[in-house]
Amino acid sequence: MNKKSLIIFLIFIILLISGYVLFQKYNQYLPTTTLSNQNATSSTLNQNNGFPTPLTDAAIQNIRTETPIQLIKVHKKQRIVQLIHGKDQIIREYPMRLGFDPIGHKVKEGDGKTPEGRYTIDWRNPQSAFYKSLHISYPNQKDKNHAQQLGVSPGGDIMIHGSATTKQVNALSSLMTYFPRDDWTWGCIAVRNIDIDEIWKLVNNGIPIEIAP
């Protein structure tokens, strides 16, 4: 092997190793069209590789008129967000991702956990860091009292939001359907941008949200 061939070979090996290292580092953030850790049974899922078929504006208006959303249910174990009419009629379901340490109730700021319990959607942000967001009323008084007893901050700014920023979507529109492989937030509930668009239109402020383990 001459000197030129050896240099080319070494460059190839370096590029190969660098590619492997980058893949291992960023693999969890690559989009996926399949769902993990889920056993979704609702008819609103499994129509598009596990994701709901997008609603038309007319269909959204029909839901708002005929079966308005009265409750949001979040099932952490199943990684599912459900929009409910009445007591238990599931109108829509969406796959989701959670905080990076999802098991258990959120106790303090920075613990990477998504809260559990009953809260309210109390305000929304159309210019969220992750596209759009609906704010969950964590911490409640019980959460504050518990954190105070522990001498820690309970944290806050828990949202249902998208998975790609507005800037990213403007640069690459296909990221509207981006869905990370793993839990990644600081405690928020993350869905695809295309799904937060629907949730935004279907859910009013003041609607309760129940987050189950």
C-alpha positions in Angstrom: 0.0 0.0 0.0 1.5 3.3 -1.1 1.5 6.5 1.0 -1.5 8.0 -0.8 -3.6 4.9 -0.4 -2.7 4.7 3.3 -3.8 8.3 3.9 -7.1 7.6 2.1 -7.6 4.5 4.1 -6.9 6.3 7.4 -9.3 9.1 6.5 -12.0 6.5 5.7 -11.5 4.8 9.0 -11.7 8.2 10.9 -14.9 9.1 9.1 -16.4 5.7 9.8 -15.6 6.0 13.5 -16.9 9.6 13.7 -20.1 8.5 12.0 -20.7 5.7 14.5 -20.0 8.0 17.5 -22.4 10.6 16.1 -25.1 8.0 15.5 -24.8 6.7 19.1 -25.0 10.2 20.5 -28.0 11.4 18.5 -29.9 8.1 17.7 -32.5 8.9 20.4 -33.4 12.1 18.5 -34.0 10.5 15.1 -37.6 10.5 13.8 -39.5 7.3 14.0 -42.8 6.2 12.5 -43.4 3.4 15.0 -44.5 3.5 18.6 -42.7 1.8 21.5 -44.1 0.9 25.0 -47.6 1.2 23.8 -50.7 -1.0 23.4 -53.0 1.5 21.8 -56.5 0.1 21.2 -58.6 3.1 20.2 -59.8 3.4 16.7 -58.2 6.8 16.4 -54.7 5.2 16.4 -53.1 2.5 14.2 -54.4 4.3 11.1 -51.0 5.7 10.1 -48.2 3.6 11.5 -49.6 4.2 15.0 -50.4 7.9 14.6 -53.9 9.4 14.1 -55.0 10.4 10.7 -55.0 14.2 10.6 -58.4 15.9 10.9 -59.7 18.4 8.4 -60.9 21.8 9.6 -64.5 20.7 9.1 -63.9 17.6 11.2 -62.4 19.7 14.0 -65.3 22.0 13.9 -67.7 19.1 14.0 -66.0 17.7 17.1 -66.2 21.1 18.8 -69.9 21.3 18.0 -71.1 17.7 18.5 -68.6 16.1 21.0 -66.6 18.9 22.6 -63.5 17.9 24.5 -64.2 18.0 28.3 -61.2 16.2 29.7 -57.6 15.3 28.8 -56.3 11.9 30.0 -52.6 11.2 30.0 -51.4 7.6 30.4 -47.7 7.8 31.2 -47.0 4.1 31.0 -48.7 3.7 27.6 -47.3 7.1 26.3 -50.8 8.2 25.2 -52.7 11.5 25.4 -56.5 11.1 25.1 -59.1 13.8 24.4 -62.3 12.8 26.1 -65.9 13.8 25.7 -68.3 13.2 28.6 -67.0 10.6 31.1 -65.1 8.3 28.9 -65.7 8.7 25.2 -62.3 8.9 23.5 -62.4 11.3 20.7 -58.7 11.5 19.8 -55.5 9.8 20.9 -51.9 10.9 20.4 -48.6 9.2 21.1 -46.4 11.3 23.4 -43.0 11.5 25.0 -42.3 12.5 28.6 -39.6 13.8 30.9 -36.2 12.1 30.6 -36.8 10.4 34.0 -40.5 9.6 33.7 -41.3 7.2 36.4 -43.0 8.8 39.5 -44.6 12.1 40.2 -42.6 15.4 39.8 -41.2 16.6 43.1 -38.6 19.2 42.3 -37.3 21.4 39.6 -34.9 19.6 37.2 -35.8 16.1 38.2 -37.0 15.2 34.6 -40.3 13.8 35.8 -43.8 14.5 34.4 -46.4 15.3 37.1 -49.1 12.9 38.1 -52.6 13.9 39.3 -55.4 16.2 38.3 -54.6 19.7 36.9 -56.0 22.2 34.5 -55.1 23.6 31.1 -54.9 27.2 32.3 -53.2 29.1 29.5 -51.4 28.6 26.1 -48.4 30.0 24.2 -48.6 30.3 20.4 -44.8 31.1 20.3 -43.5 28.3 22.5 -39.9 27.1 22.4 -41.4 24.0 20.9 -43.9 25.4 18.3 -47.1 25.7 20.4 -47.9 24.8 24.0 -50.7 24.3 26.5 -49.8 25.0 30.1 -50.6 22.5 32.8 -51.4 24.0 36.2 -48.5 22.3 38.0 -47.6 22.9 40.8 -50.8 22.9 42.8 -50.8 23.7 46.5 -50.1 20.1 47.6 -47.1 20.1 45.3 -45.8 23.4 46.7 -46.3 22.2 50.3 -44.5 18.9 49.6 -41.6 20.7 47.9 -41.4 23.2 50.8 -41.1 20.3 53.3 -38.2 18.9 51.3 -36.6 22.3 51.0 -36.6 22.3 47.2 -38.3 24.2 44.4 -41.3 22.3 42.8 -40.5 23.6 39.4 -43.1 24.6 36.9 -43.7 25.5 33.2 -45.1 22.0 32.5 -46.6 22.0 29.0 -48.1 19.9 26.3 -46.0 21.0 23.3 -44.6 20.0 20.0 -41.4 18.2 19.3 -39.7 20.6 16.8 -39.2 24.3 17.1 -40.9 26.8 14.7 -37.4 27.7 13.3 -36.7 24.0 12.6 -40.1 23.5 10.9 -39.7 26.6 8.8 -36.4 25.2 7.6 -37.8 21.7 7.0 -41.5 21.3 6.9 -41.4 17.5 7.3 -40.5 18.0 10.9 -44.2 18.7 11.6 -44.4 14.9 11.9 -41.1 14.5 13.8 -41.4 12.1 16.8 -38.3 11.3 19.0 -37.7 7.7 19.8 -37.2 8.3 23.6 -38.5 10.5 26.4 -36.5 13.7 26.3 -38.2 16.7 27.9 -37.6 18.3 31.3 -41.1 17.1 32.5 -43.4 18.3 29.7 -45.6 16.2 27.5 -44.3 16.3 23.9 -46.4 15.3 20.8 -45.8 15.8 17.1 -46.2 19.4 15.9 -49.0 18.2 13.6 -50.8 16.8 16.7 -50.3 19.9 18.9 -52.0 21.8 16.1 -55.1 19.6 16.5 -55.0 19.6 20.3 -54.7 23.4 20.2 -57.9 23.7 18.2 -59.9 21.1 20.1 -59.0 22.0 23.7 -60.2 25.1 25.5 -58.5 26.7 28.4 -60.0 25.6 31.7 -60.3 21.9 30.7 -59.1 19.5 33.4 -56.2 17.1 32.7 -55.7 13.8 34.5 -52.2 12.4 34.4 -51.9 8.7 35.4 -48.7 6.8 36.2 
